[in-house]
Amino acid sequence: MNPIVKAVTSCLFFAGMCSSVLAADGQNAYLQSKVRYEAAMASLASYDDKPGQLAKSEYRDEGWQLESVTRINKSSQVEFIVLHKKAVEEHPARYILAISGTVDKKDIKSDLRTHSVPFHREDGLESGREIPSVHKGFDDYAWTILDADLGGKKVADTLSSLIANRQAELLVTGHSLGGAAAALIGARMADRGYSPGDIHVISFGAPAVGNQAFADAYGQAMNLERVVIEGDPVQHILQALHTPYDQFGTKIVWKDSPDSYHFRHRMIVYADAALRNYYDSLWAYEQQTGSPVFIERHPVVHSDIYVAPPVFTLDEDIQDDMPYMRAVIHHTLYRSINGAAFSPAFGESMAESCRAAARLHKPYIMQEYITVQKQKEEEHTYRISVSRHIYDQQGRFLSAEEYTTDTSLFTPILAVLYCQKQIKI
């Protein structure tokens, strides 16, 4: 072979190899961010406030079945949610156990019972060596969940059955106290002989649960991802109290939203960061492959509508949020409306929308208007409004519906999503 041809062929081969490796890395980053986003929204759904209701609505719209559970005993009030999605074609069944953090005074008592107990009760009879020990309050909380009745079976037995029979991919997740409980549940499942590949544990802002002997015993025995927001003080709170507890698992650090003034430990802050990381990874992967990632659809209605690009009027401090707001608006409408045509542009005039609707034989045009304004009377709070307008093919206004909220409970992006979901398709 000609040396020049050989050199060119070798360069092309290695370029192809590098391209394949980069695409694989991009796909892995996207898939990991997707699972973490699902875990964050599930942890948010374990709470019964407005953000929790938003997360529950997102899961229902994606075809999941939900069951919320509350268990009360002398030491704590435990709240968790079970989410299940049936297998569809090549996609396996999914099962998520999501555990809320501190919700009442009883849970605070669980947080404050900081003395340690042997993770295995029989170890308490031994002496002369450091044994795996865990936070008493967190362990009680985890056992309350494992012993809870769910469909006639204990949660522990349900999880074991799912793993043993390969019935579903299993994810256990939780926020704060719930994240600590999730880690302990993962360790209990490891004790039953299950491998790290059988159960995935993702915690958000969780404190340490056990001593170094516990971390050494279970650091490799379970697949634990420990997500923390930069500056969240709770991850180090037990160490600050000079307790013997140490963190373990894969630590993942996210940055707080620059336009959010919520306490960094709040679950809504973690959900917002998960959403941003998910879309950043999605866009990077799509850019690498040159094609859009498939979005599963669960249509609520069939519609002959042309969806024009949304129109934004944002406070200058919120401008960087626009791509994420546009993405959640598009994905919500795309998965919900069967038969609609979506404009590929980021912006177009009404005349352009009318011409596109006529070309695609869509008699109606839908356009959403998003307004974000800073509240003068409340520092660091924004008023969020989403208005949905319907026009005919000639651009004549037919109807409108609007919903408004603020960011006292939400971040701006999630407030836009909340408003949009209050307007019926």
Helices and strands as residue ranges (DSSP letters): H 3-45, H 50-61, E 65-72, E 77-85, E 94-99, H 105-112, E 116-118, G 121-125, E 133-135, H 136-146, E 149-150, E 153-154, H 155-164, E 169-175, H 177-191, E 200-204, H 212-218, E 223-229, G 233-236, H 237-240, E 250-254, H 267-289, E 301-302, E 305-307, E 311-314, G 316-321, H 322-336, E 337-338, E 341-342, H 350-359, E 364-374, E 382-392, E 397-406, H 412-422
